[in-house]
């Protein structure tokens, strides 16, 4: 009986030992495989470090203003008798906009013209008598003065009629009507806005230290969220002869073409003054930079030769850089790189110093100095 127990226990121990040995062999094989395993290279995109020519610009935010604009108002009191314009339409210089009631003035004009005719007739008769020496020269002078007074009275009535006949002072685009038929107007009451929007002014400010670089005739570029897909070009036409003592900024005015009337007075816009200078910079795509609090860095693509395997592979070597200004999809590198180097431009977040990489530029973004992406 005891022998049976011993045989059973021995058998169990043998089985456990065999299983443990097999497991130990498996674990050892896995450990050896892990030690010898080489991770696959990380797929990234690359871009060359380039020497580029960047134009020098001064940026500001400006306000658009009509080259010629006015709110047409009533000059003298009167009731609106008729309206002769469509809100939002165009008007030519001299077009009738509003006719105030002039019925009383017409009657006054008829009376004044009758007095003129009578005074003229009296003057002619007295002049004939004066030539015959029948009357004194003072009587002729009195008749002439009376005639001139009558003419002046008629002109006053004509002037009142003209002021109540409100016309467009220049060619332009009309705004929203602010009067109604039959409305009694007082002096200065607004009728309609009249603006000339082509061309159009843009007013903006720049710090005083740029004054020596600014001249009339320099090119400007203007963009507005009202027309996000278009760049408006113009030239500086006026530079204020004084500096704002509060902000130490100088006010500048440029004139733009606005044939499609996409820009309206009162809008704000982004302004760039293009200086006649070119900067030669070392530039890389802005996506190449790994930003960090302790310093910005990039990964340079380098070749590493494996003498044992007699082949070469690509590795990413981290390089700290000093950056300058950004323009479009690029950023200036002031120190840390030289033209001809190749940097990782996409997939930087996956890398560590010395990581093995593989280059695939099929899906690399198209980097541009002046990108104009679609508004999606």
Number of C-alpha atoms within 10 A of each C-alpha: 5 7 8 9 10 11 11 12 11 12 12 12 12 12 11 12 12 12 12 12 12 12 12 12 12 12 12 12 12 12 12 11 11 11 9 9 9 9 9 10 14 16 15 20 20 22 20 18 19 18 15 16 13 15 13 14 17 14 17 16 16 23 18 22 23 20 16 16 16 14 14 19 17 19 17 14 16 19 17 20 17 15 17 11 16 13 13 14 12 16 21 13 11 12 16 16 18 23 21 25 19 19 11 10 17 15 12 17 20 13 15 21 18 14 19 21 15 15 20 19 14 16 21 15 12 22 19 13 15 16 11 9 10 10 14 12 15 10 14 20 14 13 21 18 14 19 20 15 15 20 18 14 18 20 15 15 21 17 13 16 20 14 17 23 19 22 19 17 15 17 16 21 18 21 17 13 15 12 16 15 13 14 12 15 20 14 11 13 17 16 20 21 19 25 24 21 25 21 17 23 27 28 21 21 22 20 15 15 10 11 13 7 9 17 14 13 13 16 19 22 19 22 19 17 12 13 11 12 12 13 10 16 17 21 21 21 16 15 17 11 8 11 16 13 8 6 11 14 18 20 19 19 21 27 24 24 16 17 11 8 12 13 27 19 17 12 14 21 21 16 25 19 21 17 16 12 10 12 10 11 18 21 27 29 27 17 18 23 22 16 11 8 5 7 10 14 19 23 25 25 23 16 13 14 11 10 8 6 7 7 9 11 13 19 22 25 19 18 14 16 17 13 18 14 11 15 17 13 17 19 21 22 19 15 12 12 21 15 14 11 13 18 26 25 23 22 14 20 9 10 19 13 12 16 17 22 20 17 14 12 14 7 9 13 13 8 15 12 14 10 11 11 8 7 6 3
